[in-house]
Amino acid sequence: MFFCINGRFVRQSKAMVSVLDRGFLYADGFYDTLRIYDGGIFKLPLHLSRIEATAKALEIRLPCSLKKIGELLLETVKRNKLGEARVRITVTRAEKKPTFVITCEALKKSGKPKMLSACTMRFQRIQPEFKTLGGLAVLLPALREAKKRGCDEMIGLDQNGFVREAATSNVFVVRQDTLFTPKSGMLPGLTRSLVVQAAQKLGLEVDVKDFKISVLCSADEIFLTNRVREIIPIVRLNGNKVGKGTLGPVTGRLMEEYREYVEQEVEDAILDSLATARESGKKSKYLSHDDVWK
């Protein structure tokens, strides 16, 4: 694999950052994860907007324009000949120029959905509305604790018992054909937003509000959402069955609707990627360091 380190593409084995980097020393930075389908970056403009908003909120200066970040992402996909993949951008703070890294990982095409288990625990990130590196330092121990309990995922509760988010996902609950998802104290995920739109298209009532563990425990269905794994059914909670302990009908319909939406968007994403690449107007096969890092 080729990774991008501060505008330069290097092989994975040679990719490195300074031991004095603030992200390494203090977890002072943020990240974003993008999904690649059939070589196209899914919802690239939305991710670029989130990157810009996060950098502004955390007062971290981006090293180049959003357009050039988009070009670097497209170049990463091209150099690695990625079909199905995840791509991650990491930006850390610096006095002069921040450290900017793009990494990637090939994925297998989505197959039969896995039915997962989850447990609840007291857990809430600082600045949950952003994907901060410091937030990962809280998320990962919570997820390890869930594994120790024999569960695949954890669902976090705040100090007042309100449901917030899972380790790397948003939480949805289905009760009597109404979809509930927390309003605050979590990352407003891009996949979460698309699922809400899909539910409304299917004629489901969607209630975006904060709710306590009692609602979660009495759910007919529970599922999680994130960019890479899309919709994740939860069939056991704290050792007990959720509904009938199988994929619920509402979750199943939403999975089908979301997958159809992705398939429709993939072709547009590929065309957008090609258009952006042509727009860059570069003569060389690959973008040079001087072209993109000014």
Legacy VTK file of the C-alpha trace (Angstrom):
# vtk DataFile Version 3.0
C-alpha trace
ASCII
DATASET POLYDATA
POINTS 294 float
0.000 0.000 0.000
1.026 3.619 -0.609
0.243 6.122 2.150
0.351 9.904 1.905
2.485 11.653 4.523
2.410 15.454 4.326
1.781 15.373 0.583
4.334 12.684 -0.277
3.347 9.159 -1.232
5.460 6.457 0.357
5.142 2.723 0.776
3.439 1.585 3.962
6.679 0.100 5.306
8.375 3.502 5.055
5.501 5.650 6.337
6.417 7.460 9.561
5.865 10.657 11.530
8.040 12.445 14.073
8.144 11.162 17.650
7.595 14.806 18.624
4.322 14.994 16.705
1.538 16.340 18.936
-0.807 13.622 17.811
1.695 11.014 19.001
2.500 12.844 22.243
-0.864 14.323 23.238
-3.537 12.873 20.903
-3.961 16.467 19.700
-5.695 16.127 16.385
-8.626 14.648 14.513
-9.427 12.070 11.856
-12.104 11.148 9.356
-12.914 7.837 7.677
-14.178 7.521 4.115
-15.658 4.534 2.282
-14.604 3.443 -1.186
-17.035 1.513 -3.384
-15.850 0.158 -6.755
-13.006 2.675 -6.802
-15.212 5.703 -6.076
-15.111 7.776 -2.878
-18.576 7.778 -1.331
-19.909 11.243 -0.449
-16.526 12.955 -0.783
-17.947 16.528 -0.639
-19.680 15.783 2.687
-16.465 14.444 4.159
-14.484 17.448 2.970
-17.059 19.738 4.582
-16.786 17.813 7.860
-12.983 17.972 7.745
-13.154 21.739 7.271
-15.714 22.189 10.072
-13.749 20.003 12.492
-10.468 21.800 11.804
-12.153 25.158 12.366
-13.822 24.068 15.604
-10.597 22.582 17.000
-8.547 25.549 15.714
-6.237 23.317 13.691
-5.052 24.880 10.445
-5.352 22.620 7.422
-2.117 22.409 5.406
-3.778 22.902 2.017
-7.110 23.618 0.377
-10.054 21.239 0.478
-9.694 20.764 -3.272
-6.127 19.548 -2.847
-7.165 17.276 0.007
-9.739 15.787 -2.366
-7.039 15.316 -5.017
-4.783 13.553 -2.526
-7.623 11.230 -1.554
-8.316 10.401 -5.189
-4.602 9.836 -5.742
-4.514 7.431 -2.803
-7.336 5.412 -4.338
-5.644 5.460 -7.754
-2.156 4.486 -6.621
-3.420 1.604 -4.529
-5.943 0.470 -7.165
-8.601 0.330 -4.478
-12.010 -1.195 -5.179
-13.726 -1.777 -1.834
-11.773 0.012 0.894
-11.670 2.406 3.777
-9.489 5.518 3.697
-8.597 7.518 6.773
-7.336 11.088 7.061
-5.468 12.085 10.231
-4.519 15.698 10.999
-2.496 16.732 14.046
-1.769 20.187 15.395
1.557 21.962 14.859
2.943 25.456 15.326
3.908 25.819 11.667
2.370 23.131 9.488
0.210 20.272 10.833
0.975 16.642 10.180
-1.392 15.326 7.511
-1.652 11.589 6.828
-3.828 9.484 4.518
-3.902 5.722 5.072
-6.044 3.030 3.494
-7.154 -0.554 3.907
-8.735 -2.862 1.342
-12.089 -4.415 2.330
-14.091 -7.377 1.153
-17.429 -6.699 -0.494
-20.348 -6.705 1.904
-21.882 -10.144 2.293
-24.498 -11.555 4.592
-24.980 -9.183 7.571
-23.565 -10.318 10.899
-25.860 -10.384 13.919
-23.928 -8.839 16.810
-24.254 -8.525 20.577
-23.745 -5.422 22.698
-23.537 -4.374 26.327
-24.189 -1.029 27.979
-21.701 0.865 30.117
-21.066 4.329 31.481
-19.092 6.091 28.813
-18.978 9.483 27.103
-16.319 11.159 25.003
-15.091 14.716 25.423
-16.201 16.744 22.378
-18.295 13.831 21.072
-19.438 15.833 18.052
-15.940 15.521 16.526
-13.661 12.617 15.621
-10.793 13.603 17.876
-7.733 11.455 18.498
-8.268 11.958 22.228
-11.730 10.451 21.898
-10.195 7.218 20.639
-8.261 6.949 23.890
-11.618 6.603 25.657
-13.391 4.550 22.995
-10.898 1.738 22.636
-10.717 0.760 26.355
-14.534 0.689 26.439
-14.602 -1.598 23.416
-11.998 -3.876 25.014
-14.174 -4.079 28.124
-17.119 -5.111 25.960
-15.012 -7.896 24.449
-14.114 -9.114 27.945
-17.849 -9.379 28.657
-18.264 -11.546 25.568
-19.922 -8.834 23.479
-19.100 -7.476 20.036
-20.011 -3.850 20.743
-20.641 -1.421 23.570
-23.350 1.231 23.845
-22.410 4.197 25.969
-24.580 5.858 28.606
-23.866 9.249 30.116
-23.854 9.923 33.861
-27.628 10.434 33.822
-28.341 7.153 32.057
-29.063 8.610 28.606
-28.012 6.574 25.586
-25.349 8.381 23.545
-23.359 6.301 21.049
-21.499 3.051 20.474
-17.719 2.792 20.290
-17.484 3.898 16.655
-21.135 4.024 15.632
-24.454 5.799 16.087
-27.326 4.038 17.870
-30.850 3.432 16.558
-33.800 1.839 18.337
-37.026 0.566 16.749
-40.189 0.515 18.881
-43.598 -0.087 17.294
-42.372 0.995 13.841
-40.931 4.254 15.172
-37.215 4.885 14.824
-35.407 6.582 17.708
-31.868 7.943 17.684
-30.148 10.201 20.256
-30.153 13.926 19.581
-27.049 14.994 21.520
-23.892 13.760 23.168
-22.692 11.863 20.102
-21.109 12.288 16.681
-23.762 13.298 14.116
-22.560 10.653 11.670
-23.010 10.988 7.924
-24.377 7.439 7.672
-26.805 8.234 10.503
-28.167 11.123 8.453
-28.598 8.941 5.355
-30.399 6.252 7.370
-32.816 8.834 8.782
-33.571 9.947 5.206
-34.031 6.318 4.133
-36.452 5.699 7.010
-38.502 8.751 6.105
-38.597 7.609 2.479
-40.004 4.255 3.653
-42.718 6.076 5.579
-41.321 5.322 9.032
-41.730 7.798 11.852
-38.354 9.091 13.034
-37.966 10.601 16.497
-34.587 12.259 17.067
-34.469 12.753 20.807
-32.463 11.746 23.867
-33.705 8.626 25.629
-32.650 6.475 28.570
-31.582 2.866 28.876
-35.180 1.772 29.577
-36.087 2.584 25.952
-33.053 0.680 24.734
-33.877 -2.396 26.823
-37.495 -2.482 25.627
-36.622 -2.102 21.950
-38.115 -4.307 19.255
-34.933 -3.829 17.233
-31.547 -2.160 17.722
-28.951 -1.345 15.106
-25.804 0.740 14.796
-24.525 2.765 11.856
-21.118 3.873 10.666
-19.492 4.682 7.349
-17.497 1.478 6.856
-19.905 -1.158 8.199
-23.081 0.684 7.180
-25.993 -0.791 9.229
-25.111 -3.239 12.011
-27.947 -5.295 13.596
-27.739 -5.861 17.362
-29.664 -9.012 18.334
-28.527 -9.383 21.957
-28.186 -6.654 24.591
-26.613 -7.337 27.992
-27.069 -11.066 27.400
-30.779 -10.804 26.516
-32.453 -11.163 23.129
-33.464 -8.010 21.304
-36.931 -8.748 19.928
-36.825 -12.284 18.542
-33.038 -12.346 18.562
-32.795 -12.177 14.770
-32.623 -9.513 12.079
-35.719 -7.356 12.570
-38.019 -6.409 9.670
-37.455 -2.642 9.965
-33.672 -3.046 10.147
-33.810 -5.386 7.159
-35.821 -2.903 5.085
-33.428 -0.092 5.962
-30.422 -2.217 5.033
-31.950 -2.910 1.628
-32.862 0.739 1.098
-29.410 1.930 2.132
-27.690 -0.612 -0.125
-29.832 0.485 -3.087
-28.966 4.090 -2.352
-25.238 3.260 -2.226
-25.400 1.419 -5.546
-27.119 4.402 -7.166
-24.557 6.799 -5.744
-21.478 4.718 -6.563
-21.626 5.425 -10.279
-21.966 9.147 -9.575
-19.054 8.942 -7.123
-16.867 7.326 -9.772
-17.844 9.963 -12.331
-17.204 12.740 -9.787
-13.803 11.237 -8.990
-12.873 11.170 -12.676
-14.119 14.724 -13.173
-12.104 15.982 -10.214
-9.012 14.188 -11.488
-9.457 15.746 -14.953
-10.086 19.157 -13.425
-6.686 19.048 -11.725
-5.160 19.253 -15.230
-1.934 17.488 -14.300
0.328 16.272 -17.123
2.153 13.635 -15.108
0.664 10.228 -14.326
0.617 11.041 -10.614
0.377 14.316 -8.747
3.785 15.571 -7.671
4.617 16.774 -4.181
5.071 20.344 -5.408
1.734 20.263 -7.239
-0.341 19.413 -4.190
1.621 20.717 -1.234
1.773 24.492 -1.532
LINES 1 295
294 0 1 2 3 4 5 6 7 8 9 10 11 12 13 14 15 16 17 18 19 20 21 22 23 24 25 26 27 28 29 30 31 32 33 34 35 36 37 38 39 40 41 42 43 44 45 46 47 48 49 50 51 52 53 54 55 56 57 58 59 60 61 62 63 64 65 66 67 68 69 70 71 72 73 74 75 76 77 78 79 80 81 82 83 84 85 86 87 88 89 90 91 92 93 94 95 96 97 98 99 100 101 102 103 104 105 106 107 108 109 110 111 112 113 114 115 116 117 118 119 120 121 122 123 124 125 126 127 128 129 130 131 132 133 134 135 136 137 138 139 140 141 142 143 144 145 146 147 148 149 150 151 152 153 154 155 156 157 158 159 160 161 162 163 164 165 166 167 168 169 170 171 172 173 174 175 176 177 178 179 180 181 182 183 184 185 186 187 188 189 190 191 192 193 194 195 196 197 198 199 200 201 202 203 204 205 206 207 208 209 210 211 212 213 214 215 216 217 218 219 220 221 222 223 224 225 226 227 228 229 230 231 232 233 234 235 236 237 238 239 240 241 242 243 244 245 246 247 248 249 250 251 252 253 254 255 256 257 258 259 260 261 262 263 264 265 266 267 268 269 270 271 272 273 274 275 276 277 278 279 280 281 282 283 284 285 286 287 288 289 290 291 292 293
